[in-house]
Structure formats: C-alpha cells, structure tokens
Amino acid sequence: MALVRRFQTVHSLLRTAGSRESSSFPIRSGNELSWIQIGDGFRFGCWRSYHSSLCNVPEAHGKSVYSRLYESHNANTHLLRCTMIAESLPFMNDKRSATTQVKAPPQLQKTGAVRVSMVSPGFVYEPYALQEKISIWRRCFTRSGWRRTKEDFIRELRSAYAIAKLRKTGYSKNTFYIEALELYKQINILMANGDKKTIRKNVTERMYSALKNEIKQREAIWDGVYWEMIEPVVKIRTLQARLIGIDRTDLKKAFIQLTLEFLTKQKFEAYDAKGNVLAGDRKKEVLVRDIWVFEKSLFHTGAYWRLCGRIKL
C-alpha cells in the first residue's frame, strides 16, 4: 500500500508540473505584430491597439519611443500608434528582454498589410554627461576604478561602432561639421526671429515642441532679440555617437545620433516694444558653449541631419 501511495503521489506531481509547463508557453499567431529592436542586443516588442492598451516596462533606464503604423484597406487609412519603453545596451548580454505582444485588430488580420514608418525615435539615447576625473592610482588599484574603466571602454566602443556604421553611408567628419555649424547658426537665427514655421524642417517633432514653447515664453518677456555668431568658431568636436536600431532582422534600418560641442563667440541683445534694451549688449562678444545632438536616418531616402536635443551640463 505504501508503494502504491508513493506511486500515486509521484504521478500527481508529474501531472501538475506538466500542466504548469504547458501553460507557460507563449501562443504566437501569424497575425501578431513584429518586434522592435533598439541597438544590437536588447529588444522589445510592443504594439498598441486602437484602444488605450499600453505596454509597460520597468523605468529604471526607460526611454520612450513613438512610432506609427499605417494600414490601408478599401481606401480607408487607420493609424496605429506604438509606444515603446526600452533601453539598448549594445555589446552587453547581461539583461533579459521583456516583451508584450498584442494581437492585431480584425481588419489588419484580414489584410495582413502593415507597414512601419518611423520618422524619428523621439528621444536622445544615452544623453552625454560629464564624467568625474579619477586618478591613475584609483583607476588601476580600486574596484571603483576598474568599474569606471570598463564603463568608459564600453562608451567608447559604442561610439566607434556607430561611427563605423555611419562611414559606410559616405560620412565625412569635415563635411558634417560644416553642415552642423550651418544648422547651429540657422536655428539660432530662426529662434531669435521667432520663425516657428521655417525652423520645423530643421528639428525633430519633439524638439520642435520644445523650441516653440521657448519662443512663446520669450515673446512674453521680450519683443525683439538680436543674435549674432562671430566666425570662425573657436571649436567643434564630437563627444559621442549612438546607433538606434528599429529592426532586429535588418541592421541597416537604424538612426544615428551624434553629440557635438560648439564653442563660439556670440553677441546678444533683447528689446522691448519701444526698442529699449532689456538684456545683453550687441557690442560685447560672449564665449558660449553649447552641446547639441543631431540625428539622421540611415535607411530613409533623402534623409538629412536634424537637431533632436540639447544637453545642459
């Protein structure tokens, strides 16, 4: 009897384990939407339906990405918005991927025609930050120094990888610096003139909203602004480069972000409605340091550099 009871107990345990194991397998239908990849290693898949369902991921290092899906059926266009929160860690495999899959709406299931169109990731990936200087002794003989050396190496490796990918598209540093400086000067002039319409094509959508608010706030205080940049510039240098992939099956579908430092001499003066000077002095040159992030698509035909962020240190 004891042997029979043991056999029944083992049999019931095996059945329970088998049911749990079988229930843990994900069910994937052919109509589920595809994955999105950020970087080369860490990826997430998350599509938002016509309703307000949202995919949530822990926000320890989260960044939001907005993309759009277009589907046409019987001359009707439906817009799907996707919100993805993710962080890419290229060359690192110490984090697990988190996924949330949502079935496509019935109309998409019938046609199966889904096309991804992303104009911009909508965020600055790994914004540049000043690093504390540490001594050689601390770097070589302490655990914190070893950790810092590893982090610095990874950051440099990511920049080198992004630049290597960019060079395959015909990138030239000198040509890019000329274009970036022209953008820097043009955007500042348009900001001073309050030209919201023209400035839109030179910046991403998220950056346009920020600049538009700045112009609105400034116009509430000053009626006019004079701005001038003295050429040649003192210095331009690249601080870091980052690659943002959107398709794990095609590494060519990616965005590149280059962070540049501008050290220039400028003249500034602000007026009221009567022409009285309220701030600045157009006769004095001021040394200004700006850190701007420029973005470009590597897979869109006719893509060009645009301002996607400014970093304040």
Salt bridges, closest charged atoms under 4 A:
GLU87 OE1 - HIS61 ND1 3.87
GLU126 OE2 - ARG158 NH1 2.16
GLU126 OE1 - ARG242 NE 2.62
ASP152 OD2 - ARG139 NH1 3.27
ASP152 OD2 - ARG148 NE 3.13
ASP152 OD1 - ARG155 NH2 2.27
GLU182 OE1 - LYS185 NZ 3.99
GLU205 OE1 - ARG200 NH2 3.34
GLU214 OE2 - ARG310 NH2 2.18
GLU231 OE2 - LYS185 NZ 2.81
GLU261 OE1 - ARG237 NE 2.39
GLU261 OE2 - ARG289 NE 2.39
